[in-house]
Amino acid sequence: MKKHALLFITLSILSLTTFGIGFAEKGVIRGKVVEEVGALSIPFAGVALYEGTSEQPLQTIQTDENGFFKFSNLKIGTYKLRVSYVGFTNFFVNDIILTEKDNDKNLGNLKLASEQSNLNEVVITAQKPVIEFGADVITYNVGSSILAEGSTATDLLKNVPMVQVDIDGNATITGKRSTRVFIDGKPSDYMTSNIADLLNVLPSDAIEKIEVMTNPPSKYSGDGEGILNIVMKKGFKVGFNGNLGITAGVQGNKNANANASYKGKNYNINGSAGYRYNINRGDSENYRSNFLPDTTFYLNQFNNYDNNSNGGNFRIGFDWDITEKQSLRLSTNYNINKNDNLSGNDFYYLNEDYIETRLRNQKNLGDGNSNNFVFNADYNLKTDTSGGKLSLGFTLNTNNNNDLRSYDRMFVFPTNLSPTLQQNNNQTDNNGINFTLDYDKPVFKKRDQVEFGLAYNYRKNDNDLLVQNFNYQTEAFVVNERLSNKFFYNENILSAYASYNYRKDGWGVKTGLRTEYTDVNFDLSTGESYNVKPYFSLFPNISINRFFKKRYNFGATYSVRINRPRENALNPQVNNSDTLNISYGNPDLNPAYTHQMGLSFGVFGQKWSFTPRVSYSTSKGVIEQYRMVKPNGISERTFSNVGTNNAFALMLIGNYRPTNKISTNGNFSVIQNDYSSSLNSSLNRTGLSLRGSIGFSMQLPLKTAFESNLNYANNITAQGRNKGSITSSFGARKSFFKNTLSARISTNDPFGRRNNSSFNQGVNFVSQSFSTNNSNNVSFSLNYRFTKIKTNKVEIPPAPKP
């Protein structure tokens, strides 16, 4: 690990110390950013300046407390500009020409339209920076990343700052024990029973951006310590446009995707489709020492697997401006997944003298498929001319997952032990309804804004597990009544919230309160019924920001979040696919509450920015999975409210652009976790978690670009530590035919396969695991963009008179 850490630090220093010297000139581009309705100034809006046909911004700044911005010391030439702010349509200005005689351009008031009425986007040729940093949100702009082309949502998340993706495709925010994934502002766990499967087939070319919310506002559900919000493309360009792409890798992975949109005067139709074929191979080792009162023995396990999966995602949307005051957005999404699994396990039993006494082989076969359908409807109504807006949202989803697996076990020695053959047939159905009602209105001459709303979520999950054992005498499968079971889960959550946003003289204050009424019940086909007493939860939220001297930003946040136990943690069905390491849920879990607070300070220069953050969180009744070894040597894993956790985190986030052709960004996190538990003394643990990443991009001649990312993670858990390794990705892209065709070559982990190791310790055992998989891959992509777009030029006024 020390070698990996040293390599990571060395590469980080080399990338961040890249230096270039710009030639100062006298050119100036200035202006003011205001709201389209009411002309209220917008402070802290992001303004990116591009030179010529460059795909990377030359400079990125924020407007001051009065909405003004100014770029100075510019060379003579042609520029373009992009203005962005959360909740508003991006605004673009092309063909800003600076000459020797006319070297001061005042663009006047640039009016940003509300995101709900963004049918008149101005010019759409400029490109956003890959990563944008806000007080509570980090935004990863998918279209600006070379590594994003020809990939999926799972691949994208691996390169998003502060996000970690495990081997199963589950994404979490650094320092957060529970992370929820939203799609277009709506929780994805209401859309599918397996979020990882959905993200693995969601094509990157259908995604506009990914938002990392470390302090979600009151409008969002109180569940989860952080939220990853995946924003899909809506196709707001006037005319017909889209793209086609194919990707193939030397490991055998391949995918294809297409998306297109057509926009008329007051409507827009958009759609996307993607197909993915994936090959995942790997092996692992586990060494467990068991210390029982009367003996000590050892279990060594060696595993290998070969998984093939394929799937598709299809999406279509319709946006309609019914009148100037009313708009309607409809969308549907359907995805399907299939997988075939083959794996093998060798189990070695060793006595206290470390002599092998038994050897068992196990062969596992799996065949699974799932499908998911989601329908969304959103209606918006402008209630008055001052900006009041009423929004209604409705989501309906249905999901079905089937998984058939067989486990063939036999002993190599001693030979007198009988073989076993087991077959598991698991069918899961997930259905849900989500309804939202939101109203927001500017007040006090549009200086402030008030928001309030209601939400109702219903979800039903049915899990039917049929376990059969083969009878070698009758040569027939017999139902295992002890392990077969049906689990029925129903969840109802009714929510209400109110928030107030204040802005004046560089100050921004957001405060809100959300309350949720939760009613959950579940039961088993064996007769057990669990009716959790309904409960109310309150979630206060406050965020304070101060922007001053045009280059400094200070922020402070506080919020309360909840981690509700759901069906995967509650379901007591026993999983004995590995009979020496079984697992099951705990129906007696309680929700866990977290108080989290943070401080941030940002400083911005013309070519760089640096944002250190500190945060502290304290949680009671933390829900985590823990392991215990029984006297028979069988390891059992289940969930429990293990105790309390106090976490202190320091995060350093920054970017540096030495020239208009080179850009670097990096983030580093160190988190001190302190677990305290009365349940089990082995859960009392204190330690550090480390995570870091660095990105580098460069524009090369002949419309060529290069990008790379390095990531490292090492995390503590309640019972041990997950030791990660450095992961890396590199990509290069070449554009042809006026940027309509691009070719890309990329490689993941070129220095070796991805390795992971973990350490777990209990009262009577110590376990170490090592795993590796075929992450090192080289892929080739072709992407074709087609467009027929109408744009509206912005009239650039003359420079101000002296």
Secondary structure, 3 states (H helix, E strand, C coil): CHHHHHHHHHHHHHHHCCCCCCCCCCEEEEEEEEECCCCCECCCCEEEEEECCCCCCCEEEECCCCCEEEEEEECCEEEEEEEECCCECCEEEEEEEECCCCCEEEEEEEEECEHHHCCCCCCCCCCCCCEEECCCEEEEEHHHCHHHCCCEHHHHHCCCCCEEECCCCCEEECCCCCEEEEECCEEHHHCCCCHHHHHHHCEHHHEEEEEEECCCCCCCCCECCEEEEEEECCCCCCEEEEEEEEEEECCCCEEEEEEEEEECCCEEEEEEEEEEEEEEEEEEEEEEEEEECCEEEEEEEEEEEEEEEEEEEEEEEEEEECCCCEEEEEEEEEEEEEEEEEEEEEEEEECCCCCEEEEEEEEEEEEEEEEEEEEEEEEEEECCCCCCEEEEEEEEEEEEEEEEEEEEEEEEECCCCCCEEEEEEEEEEEEEEEEEEEEEEEECCCCEEEEEEEEEEEEEEEEEEEEEEEECCCCEEEECCCCCEEEEEEEEEEEEEEEEEEEECCEEEEEEEEEEEEEEEEEECCCCEEECCCEEEEEEEEEEEEEECCCEEEEEEEEEEEECCCHHHHCCCCECCCCCEEECCCCCCCCEEEEEEEEEEEEECCCEEEEEEEEEEEEECCEEEEEEECCCCCEEEEEEECCEEEEEEEEEEEEEEEECCEEEEEEEEEEEEEEECCCCHHHCEEEEEEEEEEEEEEEECCCEEEEEEEEEEEEEECCEEEECCCEEEEEEEEEECCCCEEEEEEEECCCCCEEEEEEEECCCEEEEEEEEECCCEEEEEEEEEEEEECCCCCCCCCCCCC
